[in-house]
């Protein structure tokens, strides 16, 4: 995100990035020298198995061939 983002929006975005483990990089709007700053590094979390199973069940209902290639 550009450093010109409003403080309130940046704080909200940081909270969402922290919640979902997404990294956040701020930069200046100078194309020749953007001056990147890592505000938050991405985090690795194991997937929530409830949503994995929901996805797999939906895929199985809609496209059994793709399901079989991915899970068998």
Backbone torsions as a table, in degrees:
resi	resn	phi	psi	omega
1	UNK	NA	148.1	175.9
2	UNK	-69.0	148.3	179.9
3	UNK	-65.2	-13.9	-178.8
4	UNK	-78.4	-1.3	179.1
5	UNK	-60.5	143.1	-179.9
6	UNK	-61.9	144.8	-177.6
7	UNK	-56.6	-42.8	179.7
8	UNK	-61.9	-42.9	178.5
9	UNK	-67.5	-40.1	178.7
10	UNK	-63.0	-43.2	179.5
11	UNK	-63.0	-41.3	178.1
12	UNK	-64.8	-42.8	179.4
13	UNK	-65.2	-40.9	177.3
14	UNK	-61.5	-41.8	179.0
15	UNK	-62.4	-42.1	178.1
16	UNK	-66.5	-40.5	178.0
17	UNK	-61.9	-41.6	179.4
18	UNK	-65.4	-41.9	-178.6
19	UNK	-63.0	-41.2	-175.5
20	UNK	-101.5	-0.5	176.8
21	UNK	76.9	21.2	-178.7
22	UNK	-91.4	139.1	178.0
23	UNK	-75.0	157.4	179.6
24	UNK	-135.6	126.8	179.0
25	UNK	-122.8	132.6	175.9
26	UNK	-106.4	150.8	-179.6
27	UNK	-150.1	158.6	174.8
28	UNK	-84.5	160.5	-176.6
29	UNK	-88.7	29.7	178.2
30	UNK	-99.9	106.5	-176.8
31	UNK	-61.0	-29.5	-179.9
32	UNK	-76.8	-28.0	-178.4
33	UNK	-147.4	78.7	-172.1
34	UNK	-68.4	-19.2	175.7
35	UNK	51.2	70.8	179.9
36	UNK	-73.0	142.2	175.3
37	UNK	-134.0	126.0	177.1
38	UNK	-78.3	117.2	179.8
39	UNK	-91.3	-35.5	179.6
40	UNK	-154.0	130.3	178.4
41	UNK	-83.5	149.9	177.5
42	UNK	-66.2	147.9	179.3
43	UNK	-115.8	150.4	177.4
44	UNK	-104.4	123.2	178.8
45	UNK	-124.1	144.2	174.1
46	UNK	-67.5	148.5	-179.1
47	UNK	-67.6	151.2	174.8
48	UNK	-76.2	115.3	-172.8
49	UNK	-64.6	-24.7	175.4
50	UNK	-59.6	-48.2	-178.4
51	UNK	-72.5	-31.4	175.6
52	UNK	-62.8	-45.4	179.8
53	UNK	-67.0	-39.0	176.6
54	UNK	-60.6	-44.0	178.3
55	UNK	-62.4	-46.1	-178.2
56	UNK	-63.3	-42.0	178.4
57	UNK	-63.1	-43.4	178.6
58	UNK	-63.4	-42.2	178.5
59	UNK	-63.9	-40.8	179.3
60	UNK	-61.9	-40.1	179.1
61	UNK	-68.1	-38.6	-173.8
62	UNK	-87.9	-35.9	-173.4
63	UNK	-149.3	86.1	-175.3
64	UNK	-64.1	-33.0	179.9
65	UNK	-64.0	-46.6	178.8
66	UNK	-65.1	-41.8	177.3
67	UNK	-56.3	-47.6	-177.8
68	UNK	-64.0	-37.8	178.2
69	UNK	-66.4	-37.6	-175.9
70	UNK	-80.9	-35.3	-169.8
71	UNK	-115.0	1.1	179.5
72	UNK	-127.0	NA	NA
